[in-house]
Amino acid sequence: MPNKSHFNSGHFIINQQKKNGQRHSASIDLSNVNVEKTKHVLFVQDAVEVLKQIPDSSIQLVLIDPPYNLDLDYWDTFENYLDWAKDWLNQIYRVLSDTGNCVIFGGFQFQDLKKGDLLEILHYTRHSTSLRFINLVIWYYKNGMSAHRFFANRHEEAIWLSKTKKYYFDLDAVRMPYDKEVKELYKRDKRLNPENIEKGKNPTNVWEINRLNGNSKERVGHPTQKPIEIIRRFIRGLSYPGSIVLDFFAGSGTTGRVAIEESRNSILVDTDSKLYEYFNLHLSQIHGNMYVKPYEIEKNITVKEAMELIQSIKKSKIHKVG
């Protein structure tokens, strides 16, 4: 049975462009990009104070897992969650580049404005900002708490927003390989492109990734740490090597770790000084990895100095095609 994507003229045009060997207008030519080193700057400050100092159109990906107002700690307690969230939501559009993306983790399980509800955030961005909604990503996991007064929760959500229609998206970077049997079956179907079969399948907007267990090797001590695999998929798909990823609710610093591994620059902000401790543990886990390119960590500098340092280490120009 057909769904709405079968009648989407935009999809038809994109498919035709691919057949003709044409690039989408949002494509970025990375053939001349050689990232030799990345820079990663840590700020233990209020998120909004840092955001207001970041230059316009300078960030490719904002990737955040904000507090949910569950009273887990002092950083997770707000009288009115949405009133607080508006301060940083209003800054995101300004700092994103024209090809930029924003991912906000959250949930729909909360019942009033005091609690952090992704539904309220999505409603506000749609009606009070110029950010564009692209996808709702469902993170599905099999392990979780039991429940007796409602269906037990086994997923969290993340909304993907963009600044313009020309947002950057690299599907090939996040494709999932087909099983050997499925691949051989698809190869016999003459209607399918053999090249795309080799690349793998679209991971869809439902991602089955286990939550971190208490004894997980990834854990660095933060109570709401996200699995590396989730962060990596967003960074690979929505940013490109040498671009800047901003996480102003950095928590354990997982975003910065993945940015290092994927040759992106990063800016990490959190009010909790434990960010330094957590991030050092992440660095110890990737120490000695021969595939990680050189990187530099900066602390105790201004936002202006941070942006200048990141710009200074870019060795090649990145230009849009189209």
N, C-alpha and C positions, 0 to 999 in steps of 0.2 A: 504494500500500500504506500503510495507516495506521501511525503510530508512536505512541509513548507519549503524545504531546501530545493525540492524538485522544481519549484516555480520561481526561484530566485534568479532574476536576470543578472545580478552581479556575479553569481556563481557560474552562469553560462559564459559570461565574458571572460572571467579568469581562466576557465578551462580552455577556451578558445585561444587566449593569449599563450598559454603553455604549449598548445599544439603548434602554434606558429613560432615558438621560440622567443616570444616577447616577454619583457619584464613588466611586472606590475608597477604602477607609478610610485608605490611606497618602497620599492626595492632599493637596497643599498649595495653598491658595488664594493665588495671587500677584497677584490683580487689584489689590490695594491697595499693592503694593510699588513703590517708586520709589527705585532705587539712584542716588544723586547722586554718590557718591564711594566708592572702595574703599581699603582699607589693606593693605599688604604688608610683613611683618616678616621680616627675615633674621637667623638665628642661626648663628654659626660655633662650634658646640659639639657635644658628644656627643649623639646622638639620644635615648638613654634619659634622660639628665639633663633634657632639655627636656620629653620626654613626661611624666615624673613630675610636672611642674609645671603641666601643662595641666588645666584644670577638667574634672570629669566631664560627659559628655553635651554637649560644646560644639562638636564638630567634625562637619560634615556629610559630608565626603569625605576619607578618607586615601588618597592616591595616591602610591605609592612604587615605585621601581626600585632595590632594594637591591643592594649588591655581591654578585657571584657567587663570590667567593673564587678568582679566576683569577690572582691575584698581578700585577694590572695596575699597582698602586701600593700605598703603605702602607695605604690605606683599603680595600684589596681582598685582605687576607691575614688568615686566621683559622685557629687550630689545629683547632677543631671548629665548623663553621658553624652547626649547629642549636642548640648550646648558647648561642652568641652571639645567634642570632635569637630565642630564647625570651624574652629580656629585653625586646625591643620588641613582640613578638607579644602578650605578656601585658598590655600597656598599651592596645592598640588598642580592645578592646571597651569599656573604661572611658571613653575620651575621645569615642567616637562618640555622636551623638544617637540617639534612638529610630528616626529615619528615615534614619540614617547608613549609608554604604557604605564599603567598603575595597577597593582594587585593588592587587594585588601582582604586579609583573612578575617573570618568571624563566624557567626552562627545565627540561626533564627529561633533558637530555643528559649530566648528570654522574654519576659512578659510585661515589662514596663520600661519607661524612658530612663529610669535610674540604672538599669542594666544595659550592657552594650549589645545592641541588636543590629546585625548587618542589614536587616530590612530597612531600618530607619536611615542608615548611612546611604543605602542605595536610593531610597526615596529622596533624600536631600541632594545627592549628587545629580540626580535626574532633573529635579525641579529648581535647584538653586545654584548650580554650577554649569559650566559648559563641557564637562567631562562626558564622554560617550560610553555607553555600556556595550561591551563586546561579548562577554561570556560569563556564565556562572559555572565555576568548576567545583565538582563534588569530590571531596577526599573521602573515600570509603575505606574503612578498616574493620577487621573482624573482632578485634579485642576491645572491650569497653565495659562500663558499669551496667549492672542489671537495673531493671525498673519494674514497678508494680502499679503505678498510676498512669502510665503512658507507655508507648512503644519505646523500647530501649534504643538509645541513640547510637548509631554506628557510622556517623559521617560528620564532617565539618565542611563549610563552604568557603569559597574565595571568589570575589568578584574581580573581573578583569575590565578595566576602563582604559580609554585612550584619550589623547588630546584632540586628534583630528582623524579623518577617514584614512589618512595615509600612515597609519600606525605600522610599525615594524613587526613582522611575524615570520619566524623561520621554522616551518613545520618539519623540514627534513632533519633539523637538529634534534628533534624530540620524537621521531618516529620509533615505533616498537617493532622488533623483528617478528616475522611470521614463523610459526612452527614449520619444521621441515615438510611435514605432510601437507599442510595448508599451502605452503609456497609452491609445491609441485602441482597441486590441484589448480591453483590460480594461473600458473604458467600455461596450462593447457587451454585456458579460456582466452580465445583470440581477441576478445573485446577489451581485455585489460592490458595496460602498459607494462611490459616486463621490467622496465627501469624502476617504476614505482613499486613493483612487487619486491624488488631487491632492496629498496630503501626501507621498506617496512610500512606498517599501518599507522594511521592517525590514532593517537592515544585516546581520542574522544574527550569529552568534558567530565568523565567519571574516572577517577584515578584510584585504583586499589593499591594502597601502600600502607603497610602496618604502622601503627603508632610505635614510638620508642618505648621499649620495656625499661624497667628500672636498671637492669644490668647491661643495657645496650652499650657497645663500644663508642657510639657517637656521643653519648651523654657527657655533658660538661658541668651539670649541676643546676641549670635553670629549670624551674618547674613547668614551663610551657614550651619547651624546645621542640621545634618542628624537625621531621626527618630531612636529611640532606637531599634525598631523592626528589622530594617535592620542590624544594627551593631550586635545585639544579634545573628541573624541567622548565620552571618559569624563567630563570636567567638565560638558559640556552634559547628558549623560544621567543622571548620578548626583548632581548638586548643582543648586542653584537660585540665581538672582541674590541677592547680599547674604549668602549663606552662607559658611562658612569651609572652605577646602581646605587640608589639611596634607600637606606632603611633607617627611619628616624624613631623606630621602636625596636632597637636592635636586639634587646634581650640577651641571648647567649652569643650573638655574633655569627650565627650560622650563615647569614647572607654574605658577610665579608669573607668567610672561609670559602664558600662556593665561588664567589667572585674571583678570588685568588686562583682557584683551581681552573676556572674557565677564562682566565685572562681578561677580566673586566676590572675596572677601577671601582672603588666603593667608598661611600661615606656612611659611617655608622654613628647613630646618635641614641643615647639612652640617659635617663636621669640617674640610673643605678651605677655606681662606680664599680660594681662587680663585673661590669662589661669587660674590663681589662683582664680580670682573672679568667673569665669564661673564654675570652678570645685567645688568650695565651694557651689554654688547653686545646683549643681547635688547632692552633698553629703547631703544637707538639704532635698532633695526630697526622699532620701532612708533612712534617719535617722529614727530609730525605727522599721525598717523592720526586723522582727524576723527570716526571712529566710536567711538574709545576714550574712555570717560568719565574724568573726573579721578581721579587716584590719588595716594597718598602712600606713600613708602618709608621704613621705619624700621629702624635698626640700633642696636646698643649699648643696648638697653633690656631690662628683665626680662620674663619670660613674663607675669607679672601685669599689668604695664603694657601689654603688647601686647594682651592680651584686653580690657582696659579701653578702649583706644583703638579697637579694632574695634567694640566694643559702642557706643561713643559716637557713631560716625558713621552708625549705622543710623537712618534717618529714618522708617521705617514698620514697623509690626508685621507679622510673618509668623505666621499661625496655621494650624493643621491643620484640615481639614474632615473631619467624620466622627466 
